[in-house]
Amino acid sequence: MPFQSPQDAEDAFYDALESGDAQAMEQVWEASADIACLLPMTPLLRGAEVLEMWRAMFAQGASVDIQVGHLSWVQGGDLALHLIEERITPPPDPGRPAQPIPPVYASNLFRRGSYGWRLVVHQNSPVPPPPGMAPGMAPPGPGRA
């Protein structure tokens, strides 16, 4: 199924991620050795490694509840870059209260080819600390200055 716009491909990417659907995820990515995925605390994956990683994750039952907020879009010719914030809601754990997961920033690079728009690069990184706080410092809280 060709994606008519980068946004169509991006929507399909997050739908596949939320549902844990490896086949749908494979349809989003360009069929190329050029594809790359870089998630926090993981090595850079290229080409076939990208789809192998998603298949392995989904085979273990991985799926997420994720909200996406667009920060910026840049598009020119056959390339489009979406800069976004991802907020993941952790699955309920009856043994302990839900702990919010800090948001991450993501870059999604799309390329238009003969099969429409496809994802070429997905990269995540933690959001920066609040202004005035060095990386790794805990935010001020009760009893802290």
Biotite code that builds the C-alpha atoms (Angstrom):
import biotite.structure as struc

atoms = struc.array([
    struc.Atom([0.000, 0.000, 0.000], chain_id="A", res_id=1, res_name="MET", atom_name="CA", element="C"),
    struc.Atom([1.654, 3.265, -1.033], chain_id="A", res_id=2, res_name="PRO", atom_name="CA", element="C"),
    struc.Atom([1.564, 6.092, 1.502], chain_id="A", res_id=3, res_name="PHE", atom_name="CA", element="C"),
    struc.Atom([0.468, 9.306, -0.200], chain_id="A", res_id=4, res_name="GLN", atom_name="CA", element="C"),
    struc.Atom([2.225, 11.603, 2.284], chain_id="A", res_id=5, res_name="SER", atom_name="CA", element="C"),
    struc.Atom([4.932, 11.454, 4.959], chain_id="A", res_id=6, res_name="PRO", atom_name="CA", element="C"),
    struc.Atom([2.166, 11.920, 7.536], chain_id="A", res_id=7, res_name="GLN", atom_name="CA", element="C"),
    struc.Atom([0.358, 8.822, 6.229], chain_id="A", res_id=8, res_name="ASP", atom_name="CA", element="C"),
    struc.Atom([3.570, 6.803, 6.655], chain_id="A", res_id=9, res_name="ALA", atom_name="CA", element="C"),
    struc.Atom([4.164, 8.257, 10.117], chain_id="A", res_id=10, res_name="GLU", atom_name="CA", element="C"),
    struc.Atom([0.615, 7.453, 11.231], chain_id="A", res_id=11, res_name="ASP", atom_name="CA", element="C"),
    struc.Atom([1.089, 3.870, 10.015], chain_id="A", res_id=12, res_name="ALA", atom_name="CA", element="C"),
    struc.Atom([4.410, 3.643, 11.915], chain_id="A", res_id=13, res_name="PHE", atom_name="CA", element="C"),
    struc.Atom([2.826, 4.626, 15.228], chain_id="A", res_id=14, res_name="TYR", atom_name="CA", element="C"),
    struc.Atom([-0.249, 2.449, 14.586], chain_id="A", res_id=15, res_name="ASP", atom_name="CA", element="C"),
    struc.Atom([2.056, -0.551, 14.020], chain_id="A", res_id=16, res_name="ALA", atom_name="CA", element="C"),
    struc.Atom([4.051, 0.330, 17.147], chain_id="A", res_id=17, res_name="LEU", atom_name="CA", element="C"),
    struc.Atom([0.918, 0.615, 19.293], chain_id="A", res_id=18, res_name="GLU", atom_name="CA", element="C"),
    struc.Atom([-0.560, -2.647, 18.010], chain_id="A", res_id=19, res_name="SER", atom_name="CA", element="C"),
    struc.Atom([2.708, -4.620, 17.947], chain_id="A", res_id=20, res_name="GLY", atom_name="CA", element="C"),
    struc.Atom([2.121, -5.548, 14.299], chain_id="A", res_id=21, res_name="ASP", atom_name="CA", element="C"),
    struc.Atom([5.414, -6.581, 12.656], chain_id="A", res_id=22, res_name="ALA", atom_name="CA", element="C"),
    struc.Atom([3.890, -6.926, 9.186], chain_id="A", res_id=23, res_name="GLN", atom_name="CA", element="C"),
    struc.Atom([2.393, -3.430, 9.335], chain_id="A", res_id=24, res_name="ALA", atom_name="CA", element="C"),
    struc.Atom([5.710, -2.078, 10.636], chain_id="A", res_id=25, res_name="MET", atom_name="CA", element="C"),
    struc.Atom([7.561, -3.648, 7.718], chain_id="A", res_id=26, res_name="GLU", atom_name="CA", element="C"),
    struc.Atom([5.246, -1.889, 5.236], chain_id="A", res_id=27, res_name="GLN", atom_name="CA", element="C"),
    struc.Atom([6.184, 1.523, 6.679], chain_id="A", res_id=28, res_name="VAL", atom_name="CA", element="C"),
    struc.Atom([9.938, 1.197, 6.137], chain_id="A", res_id=29, res_name="TRP", atom_name="CA", element="C"),
    struc.Atom([11.604, 1.695, 2.769], chain_id="A", res_id=30, res_name="GLU", atom_name="CA", element="C"),
    struc.Atom([12.862, -1.591, 1.286], chain_id="A", res_id=31, res_name="ALA", atom_name="CA", element="C"),
    struc.Atom([16.488, -0.481, 1.336], chain_id="A", res_id=32, res_name="SER", atom_name="CA", element="C"),
    struc.Atom([19.817, -1.122, 3.020], chain_id="A", res_id=33, res_name="ALA", atom_name="CA", element="C"),
    struc.Atom([19.810, 2.638, 3.750], chain_id="A", res_id=34, res_name="ASP", atom_name="CA", element="C"),
    struc.Atom([17.235, 2.443, 6.550], chain_id="A", res_id=35, res_name="ILE", atom_name="CA", element="C"),
    struc.Atom([18.433, 3.093, 10.104], chain_id="A", res_id=36, res_name="ALA", atom_name="CA", element="C"),
    struc.Atom([16.963, 3.062, 13.606], chain_id="A", res_id=37, res_name="CYS", atom_name="CA", element="C"),
    struc.Atom([18.591, 4.435, 16.751], chain_id="A", res_id=38, res_name="LEU", atom_name="CA", element="C"),
    struc.Atom([16.728, 4.044, 20.042], chain_id="A", res_id=39, res_name="LEU", atom_name="CA", element="C"),
    struc.Atom([18.027, 5.216, 23.436], chain_id="A", res_id=40, res_name="PRO", atom_name="CA", element="C"),
    struc.Atom([20.618, 2.903, 24.959], chain_id="A", res_id=41, res_name="MET", atom_name="CA", element="C"),
    struc.Atom([20.786, 0.674, 21.873], chain_id="A", res_id=42, res_name="THR", atom_name="CA", element="C"),
    struc.Atom([23.300, 0.368, 19.039], chain_id="A", res_id=43, res_name="PRO", atom_name="CA", element="C"),
    struc.Atom([22.552, 1.845, 15.631], chain_id="A", res_id=44, res_name="LEU", atom_name="CA", element="C"),
    struc.Atom([20.674, -0.659, 13.483], chain_id="A", res_id=45, res_name="LEU", atom_name="CA", element="C"),
    struc.Atom([20.917, -0.551, 9.688], chain_id="A", res_id=46, res_name="ARG", atom_name="CA", element="C"),
    struc.Atom([19.172, -2.306, 6.818], chain_id="A", res_id=47, res_name="GLY", atom_name="CA", element="C"),
    struc.Atom([17.625, -5.682, 7.632], chain_id="A", res_id=48, res_name="ALA", atom_name="CA", element="C"),
    struc.Atom([18.613, -5.319, 11.308], chain_id="A", res_id=49, res_name="GLU", atom_name="CA", element="C"),
    struc.Atom([15.910, -2.684, 11.722], chain_id="A", res_id=50, res_name="VAL", atom_name="CA", element="C"),
    struc.Atom([13.048, -4.980, 10.740], chain_id="A", res_id=51, res_name="LEU", atom_name="CA", element="C"),
    struc.Atom([14.575, -7.896, 12.665], chain_id="A", res_id=52, res_name="GLU", atom_name="CA", element="C"),
    struc.Atom([14.555, -5.749, 15.818], chain_id="A", res_id=53, res_name="MET", atom_name="CA", element="C"),
    struc.Atom([10.884, -4.815, 15.406], chain_id="A", res_id=54, res_name="TRP", atom_name="CA", element="C"),
    struc.Atom([9.909, -8.455, 14.683], chain_id="A", res_id=55, res_name="ARG", atom_name="CA", element="C"),
    struc.Atom([11.779, -9.618, 17.810], chain_id="A", res_id=56, res_name="ALA", atom_name="CA", element="C"),
    struc.Atom([10.169, -6.933, 19.973], chain_id="A", res_id=57, res_name="MET", atom_name="CA", element="C"),
    struc.Atom([6.685, -7.693, 18.737], chain_id="A", res_id=58, res_name="PHE", atom_name="CA", element="C"),
    struc.Atom([7.211, -11.482, 19.048], chain_id="A", res_id=59, res_name="ALA", atom_name="CA", element="C"),
    struc.Atom([7.705, -10.869, 22.776], chain_id="A", res_id=60, res_name="GLN", atom_name="CA", element="C"),
    struc.Atom([4.339, -9.140, 22.920], chain_id="A", res_id=61, res_name="GLY", atom_name="CA", element="C"),
    struc.Atom([5.721, -5.600, 22.912], chain_id="A", res_id=62, res_name="ALA", atom_name="CA", element="C"),
    struc.Atom([3.241, -2.860, 22.163], chain_id="A", res_id=63, res_name="SER", atom_name="CA", element="C"),
    struc.Atom([2.865, 0.621, 23.597], chain_id="A", res_id=64, res_name="VAL", atom_name="CA", element="C"),
    struc.Atom([0.332, 3.343, 24.217], chain_id="A", res_id=65, res_name="ASP", atom_name="CA", element="C"),
    struc.Atom([2.012, 6.369, 22.653], chain_id="A", res_id=66, res_name="ILE", atom_name="CA", element="C"),
    struc.Atom([0.977, 9.954, 22.027], chain_id="A", res_id=67, res_name="GLN", atom_name="CA", element="C"),
    struc.Atom([2.840, 11.979, 19.416], chain_id="A", res_id=68, res_name="VAL", atom_name="CA", element="C"),
    struc.Atom([3.194, 15.741, 19.293], chain_id="A", res_id=69, res_name="GLY", atom_name="CA", element="C"),
    struc.Atom([4.746, 17.407, 16.268], chain_id="A", res_id=70, res_name="HIS", atom_name="CA", element="C"),
    struc.Atom([7.453, 19.987, 16.984], chain_id="A", res_id=71, res_name="LEU", atom_name="CA", element="C"),
    struc.Atom([8.491, 20.763, 13.407], chain_id="A", res_id=72, res_name="SER", atom_name="CA", element="C"),
    struc.Atom([8.194, 19.491, 9.841], chain_id="A", res_id=73, res_name="TRP", atom_name="CA", element="C"),
    struc.Atom([10.644, 20.098, 7.047], chain_id="A", res_id=74, res_name="VAL", atom_name="CA", element="C"),
    struc.Atom([9.873, 18.880, 3.539], chain_id="A", res_id=75, res_name="GLN", atom_name="CA", element="C"),
    struc.Atom([11.599, 19.431, 0.237], chain_id="A", res_id=76, res_name="GLY", atom_name="CA", element="C"),
    struc.Atom([11.324, 17.361, -2.909], chain_id="A", res_id=77, res_name="GLY", atom_name="CA", element="C"),
    struc.Atom([11.383, 13.670, -2.085], chain_id="A", res_id=78, res_name="ASP", atom_name="CA", element="C"),
    struc.Atom([12.532, 14.027, 1.556], chain_id="A", res_id=79, res_name="LEU", atom_name="CA", element="C"),
    struc.Atom([10.600, 14.964, 4.685], chain_id="A", res_id=80, res_name="ALA", atom_name="CA", element="C"),
    struc.Atom([11.805, 15.277, 8.275], chain_id="A", res_id=81, res_name="LEU", atom_name="CA", element="C"),
    struc.Atom([9.367, 15.208, 11.191], chain_id="A", res_id=82, res_name="HIS", atom_name="CA", element="C"),
    struc.Atom([10.657, 16.271, 14.611], chain_id="A", res_id=83, res_name="LEU", atom_name="CA", element="C"),
    struc.Atom([8.299, 15.062, 17.304], chain_id="A", res_id=84, res_name="ILE", atom_name="CA", element="C"),
    struc.Atom([7.819, 14.420, 21.007], chain_id="A", res_id=85, res_name="GLU", atom_name="CA", element="C"),
    struc.Atom([6.713, 10.929, 22.010], chain_id="A", res_id=86, res_name="GLU", atom_name="CA", element="C"),
    struc.Atom([4.928, 10.291, 25.305], chain_id="A", res_id=87, res_name="ARG", atom_name="CA", element="C"),
    struc.Atom([4.523, 6.659, 26.293], chain_id="A", res_id=88, res_name="ILE", atom_name="CA", element="C"),
    struc.Atom([1.953, 5.551, 28.862], chain_id="A", res_id=89, res_name="THR", atom_name="CA", element="C"),
    struc.Atom([3.320, 2.525, 30.724], chain_id="A", res_id=90, res_name="PRO", atom_name="CA", element="C"),
    struc.Atom([1.146, -0.590, 30.937], chain_id="A", res_id=91, res_name="PRO", atom_name="CA", element="C"),
    struc.Atom([-0.688, -1.015, 34.243], chain_id="A", res_id=92, res_name="PRO", atom_name="CA", element="C"),
    struc.Atom([1.128, -3.015, 36.908], chain_id="A", res_id=93, res_name="ASP", atom_name="CA", element="C"),
    struc.Atom([-1.182, -4.154, 39.715], chain_id="A", res_id=94, res_name="PRO", atom_name="CA", element="C"),
    struc.Atom([1.786, -4.491, 42.097], chain_id="A", res_id=95, res_name="GLY", atom_name="CA", element="C"),
    struc.Atom([2.776, -0.827, 42.052], chain_id="A", res_id=96, res_name="ARG", atom_name="CA", element="C"),
    struc.Atom([1.500, 2.611, 41.058], chain_id="A", res_id=97, res_name="PRO", atom_name="CA", element="C"),
    struc.Atom([2.095, 3.806, 37.528], chain_id="A", res_id=98, res_name="ALA", atom_name="CA", element="C"),
    struc.Atom([5.297, 5.801, 37.121], chain_id="A", res_id=99, res_name="GLN", atom_name="CA", element="C"),
    struc.Atom([5.237, 8.372, 34.329], chain_id="A", res_id=100, res_name="PRO", atom_name="CA", element="C"),
    struc.Atom([7.841, 7.858, 31.647], chain_id="A", res_id=101, res_name="ILE", atom_name="CA", element="C"),
    struc.Atom([9.658, 11.035, 30.591], chain_id="A", res_id=102, res_name="PRO", atom_name="CA", element="C"),
    struc.Atom([8.953, 12.037, 26.991], chain_id="A", res_id=103, res_name="PRO", atom_name="CA", element="C"),
    struc.Atom([11.509, 11.524, 24.255], chain_id="A", res_id=104, res_name="VAL", atom_name="CA", element="C"),
    struc.Atom([12.199, 13.498, 21.122], chain_id="A", res_id=105, res_name="TYR", atom_name="CA", element="C"),
    struc.Atom([12.183, 11.637, 17.840], chain_id="A", res_id=106, res_name="ALA", atom_name="CA", element="C"),
    struc.Atom([13.268, 12.346, 14.291], chain_id="A", res_id=107, res_name="SER", atom_name="CA", element="C"),
    struc.Atom([11.503, 10.547, 11.470], chain_id="A", res_id=108, res_name="ASN", atom_name="CA", element="C"),
    struc.Atom([13.004, 10.886, 8.003], chain_id="A", res_id=109, res_name="LEU", atom_name="CA", element="C"),
    struc.Atom([10.841, 9.882, 5.055], chain_id="A", res_id=110, res_name="PHE", atom_name="CA", element="C"),
    struc.Atom([11.702, 9.466, 1.383], chain_id="A", res_id=111, res_name="ARG", atom_name="CA", element="C"),
    struc.Atom([9.308, 9.344, -1.565], chain_id="A", res_id=112, res_name="ARG", atom_name="CA", element="C"),
    struc.Atom([9.963, 6.589, -4.059], chain_id="A", res_id=113, res_name="GLY", atom_name="CA", element="C"),
    struc.Atom([8.057, 4.520, -6.586], chain_id="A", res_id=114, res_name="SER", atom_name="CA", element="C"),
    struc.Atom([5.971, 3.017, -3.737], chain_id="A", res_id=115, res_name="TYR", atom_name="CA", element="C"),
    struc.Atom([5.033, 6.341, -2.150], chain_id="A", res_id=116, res_name="GLY", atom_name="CA", element="C"),
    struc.Atom([6.458, 7.722, 1.076], chain_id="A", res_id=117, res_name="TRP", atom_name="CA", element="C"),
    struc.Atom([8.392, 5.372, 3.375], chain_id="A", res_id=118, res_name="ARG", atom_name="CA", element="C"),
    struc.Atom([10.316, 5.735, 6.609], chain_id="A", res_id=119, res_name="LEU", atom_name="CA", element="C"),
    struc.Atom([14.109, 5.760, 6.178], chain_id="A", res_id=120, res_name="VAL", atom_name="CA", element="C"),
    struc.Atom([15.382, 6.816, 9.641], chain_id="A", res_id=121, res_name="VAL", atom_name="CA", element="C"),
    struc.Atom([13.801, 6.764, 13.101], chain_id="A", res_id=122, res_name="HIS", atom_name="CA", element="C"),
    struc.Atom([15.858, 8.121, 15.995], chain_id="A", res_id=123, res_name="GLN", atom_name="CA", element="C"),
    struc.Atom([14.899, 8.819, 19.619], chain_id="A", res_id=124, res_name="ASN", atom_name="CA", element="C"),
    struc.Atom([16.654, 10.816, 22.315], chain_id="A", res_id=125, res_name="SER", atom_name="CA", element="C"),
    struc.Atom([15.680, 11.930, 25.813], chain_id="A", res_id=126, res_name="PRO", atom_name="CA", element="C"),
    struc.Atom([14.368, 15.466, 26.150], chain_id="A", res_id=127, res_name="VAL", atom_name="CA", element="C"),
    struc.Atom([16.875, 17.933, 27.581], chain_id="A", res_id=128, res_name="PRO", atom_name="CA", element="C"),
    struc.Atom([16.690, 18.883, 31.261], chain_id="A", res_id=129, res_name="PRO", atom_name="CA", element="C"),
    struc.Atom([14.815, 22.054, 32.241], chain_id="A", res_id=130, res_name="PRO", atom_name="CA", element="C"),
    struc.Atom([16.713, 25.338, 31.800], chain_id="A", res_id=131, res_name="PRO", atom_name="CA", element="C"),
    struc.Atom([19.382, 25.848, 34.444], chain_id="A", res_id=132, res_name="GLY", atom_name="CA", element="C"),
    struc.Atom([19.651, 22.159, 35.317], chain_id="A", res_id=133, res_name="MET", atom_name="CA", element="C"),
    struc.Atom([22.697, 20.162, 34.316], chain_id="A", res_id=134, res_name="ALA", atom_name="CA", element="C"),
    struc.Atom([22.099, 16.746, 32.686], chain_id="A", res_id=135, res_name="PRO", atom_name="CA", element="C"),
    struc.Atom([21.740, 13.998, 35.288], chain_id="A", res_id=136, res_name="GLY", atom_name="CA", element="C"),
    struc.Atom([20.608, 16.329, 38.100], chain_id="A", res_id=137, res_name="MET", atom_name="CA", element="C"),
    struc.Atom([17.351, 15.620, 39.903], chain_id="A", res_id=138, res_name="ALA", atom_name="CA", element="C"),
    struc.Atom([14.712, 18.350, 39.589], chain_id="A", res_id=139, res_name="PRO", atom_name="CA", element="C"),
    struc.Atom([13.998, 20.391, 42.718], chain_id="A", res_id=140, res_name="PRO", atom_name="CA", element="C"),
    struc.Atom([11.466, 18.795, 44.986], chain_id="A", res_id=141, res_name="GLY", atom_name="CA", element="C"),
    struc.Atom([10.339, 18.824, 48.601], chain_id="A", res_id=142, res_name="PRO", atom_name="CA", element="C"),
    struc.Atom([13.311, 19.341, 50.902], chain_id="A", res_id=143, res_name="GLY", atom_name="CA", element="C"),
    struc.Atom([15.637, 20.153, 47.969], chain_id="A", res_id=144, res_name="ARG", atom_name="CA", element="C"),
    struc.Atom([16.830, 23.572, 46.951], chain_id="A", res_id=145, res_name="ALA", atom_name="CA", element="C"),
])
